[in-house]
Amino acid sequence: EAARAWAVKTLGEWTSNAAAAGIAARWVLRTGVPYEEIVGAAARERADLIVIGTHGRGGLDRALLGSVADRVIRLAPCPVVTVRDTE
């Protein structure tokens, strides 16, 4: 429940910041299998683009853990841009 509360608060702030900058934005919080929810939302919303963060795992970690970003890239109904945190 604490994670959900944090997500609602944070997504609300990000949406407000976007609106203040003149960008139309809204947020949706869903639970389920991450890549399925992302791809499904993109299809329902007829998204033009998905931007998704990635941990940048490689090798054995990637093979064992899989990658939400990889699955989204393969299954998305639109182009996908991945962003890797450099910190």
C-alpha positions, -999 to +999 in steps of 0.1 A: +000+000+000+029+024+007+043+018-028+009+025-043+006+058-023+040+069-034+032+061-071-001+081-069+016+111-053+046+110-077+026+105-109+003+133-098+032+156-094+048+147-127+014+152-145+010+186-128+045+196-139+038+186-175+005+205-175+024+236-161+048+233-191+018+231-215+021+194-221-011+173-221-005+144-198-025+120-176-014+090-156-028+055-151-017+031-124-021-006-132-010-039-116-001-071-134+027-084-156+047-052-164+054-057-201+018-069-207+004-039-190+027-015-209+021-030-243-017-033-236-019+004-225+000+015-256-024-004-278-055+009-260-043+044-261-030+042-297+003+055-285+028+070-309+058+062-288+068+044-256+097+057-236+109+032-210+138+031-186+162+002-185+188-010-160+212-019-188+218-054-176+237-077-198+249-112-200+238-138-175+217-113-155+197-105-185+193-141-196+181-152-161+160-122-151+147-112-185+140-076-194+107-058-193+122-033-218+132-061-242+097-076-242+081-042-247+104-035-276+095-068-292+058-066-286+049-029-287+025-016-314+046+015-318+083+026-316+101+023-283+129+045-269+149+031-240+166+054-215+194+041-193+202+058-160+239+068-160+242+072-123 
